[in-house]
Amino acid sequence: MSKENKEFVREFLSTMDAQDWDSFTDMMAPEHRFHSPLGPAMGRDEHVGVDRDFFKSFDAKHHILDMVAEGDKVAIRGKTTMVHR
């Protein structure tokens, strides 16, 4: 299962970078919760809306530097490059 979960994370970030918002939304469970240090937890639709608004101002690309998976958990160390439009 760890291999499949790692591939899911790669696809999730790639889908976000491609701004394929319908597929991005479909990849999240209806009860999805996104936790960020910038504010309160967001549900799926709010999370997609915030990312969609962000990508209106920035071209961004996620780069995975390291990835570790065990069971149903995946952790990444990465960087995001951005260019303001």
RODO-2510 file (C-alpha; in nm, 4 decimals, decimal comma):
residues 85
     n   res          X          Y          Z
     1     m     0,0000     0,0000     0,0000
     2     s     0,2860     0,2409     0,0701
     3     k     0,3889     0,2427    -0,2979
     4     e     0,0340     0,3303    -0,4076
     5     n     0,0098     0,6065    -0,1474
     6     k     0,3382     0,7592    -0,2616
     7     e     0,2105     0,7609    -0,6199
     8     f    -0,1141     0,9237    -0,5027
     9     v     0,0823     1,2072    -0,3368
    10     r     0,2868     1,2613    -0,6548
    11     e    -0,0326     1,2704    -0,8632
    12     f    -0,2079     1,4998    -0,6126
    13     l     0,0690     1,7609    -0,6293
    14     s     0,1011     1,7259    -1,0066
    15     t    -0,2747     1,7767    -1,0470
    16     m    -0,2566     2,0899    -0,8330
    17     d     0,0385     2,2243    -1,0346
    18     a    -0,1575     2,1591    -1,3571
    19     q    -0,4506     2,3531    -1,2077
    20     d    -0,6859     2,0688    -1,2951
    21     w    -0,9307     2,1712    -1,0233
    22     d    -1,2009     1,9147    -1,1049
    23     s    -0,9551     1,6244    -1,0784
    24     f    -0,7920     1,7850    -0,7739
    25     t    -1,1316     1,8019    -0,6014
    26     d    -1,2168     1,4451    -0,7016
    27     m    -0,8966     1,3211    -0,5355
    28     m    -1,0195     1,4466    -0,1967
    29     a    -1,2717     1,2723     0,0228
    30     p    -1,5919     1,4721     0,0873
    31     e    -1,4899     1,4961     0,4549
    32     h    -1,1400     1,6252     0,3618
    33     r    -0,9856     1,8669     0,6148
    34     f    -0,6822     2,0794     0,5291
    35     h    -0,4839     2,2056     0,8285
    36     s    -0,2562     2,5048     0,7795
    37     p    -0,0631     2,7206     1,0249
    38     l    -0,2142     3,0217     0,8433
    39     g    -0,5657     2,9748     0,9776
    40     p    -0,8412     2,7354     1,0791
    41     a    -0,8885     2,3972     0,9125
    42     m    -1,0698     2,4063     0,5775
    43     g    -1,3078     2,1621     0,4145
    44     r    -1,2567     2,0293     0,0619
    45     d    -1,4362     2,3076    -0,1290
    46     e    -1,2705     2,5854     0,0699
    47     h    -0,9282     2,4210     0,0259
    48     v    -0,9765     2,4015    -0,3529
    49     g    -1,1002     2,7622    -0,3616
    50     v    -0,7973     2,8932    -0,1721
    51     d    -0,5580     2,7015    -0,3990
    52     r    -0,7433     2,8151    -0,7111
    53     d    -0,7181     3,1805    -0,5968
    54     f    -0,3487     3,1355    -0,5138
    55     f    -0,2731     3,0006    -0,8604
    56     k    -0,4400     3,3068    -1,0176
    57     s    -0,1481     3,5121    -0,8838
    58     f     0,1390     3,2627    -0,8953
    59     d     0,2767     3,0011    -1,1292
    60     a     0,3847     2,7387    -0,8794
    61     k     0,5523     2,3999    -0,9028
    62     h     0,5973     2,1468    -0,6225
    63     h     0,9246     1,9558    -0,6074
    64     i     0,9506     1,6432    -0,3939
    65     l     1,2991     1,6076    -0,2499
    66     d     1,2372     1,3100    -0,0205
    67     m     0,9378     1,0873     0,0393
    68     v     0,8805     0,8232     0,3049
    69     a     0,5740     0,6024     0,3353
    70     e     0,4665     0,3490     0,5905
    71     g     0,1231     0,1896     0,5852
    72     d    -0,1312     0,4580     0,5014
    73     k     0,0936     0,7544     0,5904
    74     v     0,3202     0,9513     0,3556
    75     a     0,5621     1,2288     0,4512
    76     i     0,7455     1,4507     0,2072
    77     r     1,0238     1,7024     0,2244
    78     g     1,0007     1,9351    -0,0674
    79     k     1,0092     2,2834    -0,2020
    80     t     0,7751     2,4950    -0,4066
    81     t     0,8985     2,7368    -0,6691
    82     m     0,6766     3,0324    -0,7558
    83     v     0,6683     3,3196    -1,0009
    84     h     0,4267     3,6070    -0,9462
    85     r     0,2180     3,6794    -1,2549
***
